[in-house]
């Protein structure tokens, strides 16, 4: 009801008929509407980090109920969107409050092809993947930042609920590419910086960053034939010129050098996208235009088979780099037996 603790927690923007409401947004299709704030019982499977446990429930789970048209553009059978951002009623924070565990969660996305399971674990580690690899013990950490401007609404004073990290430079084959470094910082209007997105299928770069990356990547592969682009990917190559390995296509590594001088390494499995019956291999980065709201948006392809831990109390991101280096993948979580 209007004025209730649940409405205040959900940052209700309106009230009608005794029911409070807020905006409902589909980030995939960029559609939105108003919706009612409701409560219900949530059932979710528990885990000790290595094996599934019994189903547990949250009796007063807060969610938004909106029009079905907001579901347009989502995969078949999907009936809602789980919010994982910094909102007070996002899934990680509600579960942490209900079960009194740390406000941490980990995501591990599997490749789109072949279609396999990824996993989200709410709470701290261990995060165990077969063959008995506790990924939580080998994470590298970098600070998380808050953009003071909501990157969806553009309102100053309404901070973004998205997760930003600090990229200082980009290296291809261990050589720094030329960048306008002012684009790597968030300015007073909320423009710039780097965020992590499960919405974008590929990493999106501001135009000058994109052009510099493509040029350096092409220069590092002088014996690989470039072919016509396949939208939305602009830099594509002849697959038969690229050798394959257990780490994916053997191409120059791309390193994001982060705020505390650690590197997020992007190997062939995460930098190259195979298209046209695998005859063409494209660099999985997209030109985001001259003045996008965010200069670097790290997208889904670059997140695949990388475990990311969002540690909200410590305001830091833990990342594994490619799990292929540890001879495991996200699908190796034990979903079936205790």
Secondary structure, 3 states (H helix, E strand, C coil): CCCCHHHHHCCCCEEECCEEEEEEEECCCCEEEEEEEEEEEEEEEEECCCCEEEEEEEEEEEEEECCHHHHCCCCCCCCCCCCCCCCCCCHHHHHHHHHCCCCEEEEEECCCCCCCCCEEEECCCCCEECCCEEHHHHCEEEEEECCCECCCCCCECCCCCCEEECEEEEEECCEECCCCHHHHCCCCCCCCCEEECCCCCCEEECHHHHHHHHHHHHHCCCCCCEECCECCECCEEEHHHCCEECCEECCCCEEEEECCCCEEEECHHHHEEEECCCCEEEECEEECCCCCCCCEEECHHHHECCEEEEECCCCEEEECCCHHHHCCCHHHCCCCCC
